[in-house]
Amino acid sequence: MAPRNQGRDAREARDRLRLYQARQGLHDRRRRRRRRDDLVALVALVVVAALATGSQLVHDGRATASASASASASASASATSTPTPSASATAADTGNVPSASIAKASTWTGRLTLNKTVTLDIELDGKAAPQSTSVLVDLIRKQFYDGTSCHRLSVSKGAQFIQCGSANGDGTGDAGFEYGPLENVPADGDYPTGTIAMARSSSQYSQNTQFFITYGDTHLDGSTGGYTVVGKVTAGLPRLRKTITSKGIGTAGSDGTGAPKVPTTITGATIAIER
């Protein structure tokens, strides 16, 4: 039995190494291109700023391309100094994107565990968002999210979400691919409590590993395309609010969002097809 166990351990070690390399592979390229937080502008105090001053939204200080990253998350105003790229012949997936056929036009159910004590039951809609569902299913199966952080929180009225899935825990890094186009985007810009949607930067083909969960009703500006709704949380939000989101933000960026005051890590993720 010992040789078999050693062989299994070796395979698992190789798998872990490949996963690590996948997470880190585009880190340098990300830094060269721009440090950005993938949820475009993520509202936060944008609503307050827009209502109070009418000024345009700027992205947080972690991203050098703040204007384009901010464009899509304003709650009440189109806040962008750089037009969002429109779909064109050059808009295309990059890297090895998981096949959309994984979703099988089916409903998928699973669970995200945060900080070992917060469990969120989730449901992904493979019919409405086949490509994004396939991406999340594939990443969860490969344990990509285990140990990654939920690095961004918005606590503003009308903009309540937590963003997770950054490979490097700071809004950068991915699994070696980016994809589009957008799917299942709300026409009215409303993302009800419990929505799970994919984060992105200004390009509609910049979706990758990051996603956000609304723990309160949220409205995001849709003038740059909006965000793919991939599913919903079906249980666990009260615990999330009580132990994490209600504690607020440590240090807010220029748009009012920031890292949760309670450091938040995905400590487990499961998914299975619901037949």
PyMOL commands that set and color helices and strands:
alter all, ss='L'
color gray80, all
select helices_A, chain A and resi 2-24+27-33+46-53+66-70+100-103+130-141+237-243+245-247
alter helices_A, ss='H'
color red, helices_A
select strands_A, chain A and resi 107-114+118-125+152-156+159-164+190-191+195-198+211-214+218-219+229-235+249-252+258-260+266-274
alter strands_A, ss='S'
color yellow, strands_A
deselect
rebuild
show_as cartoon
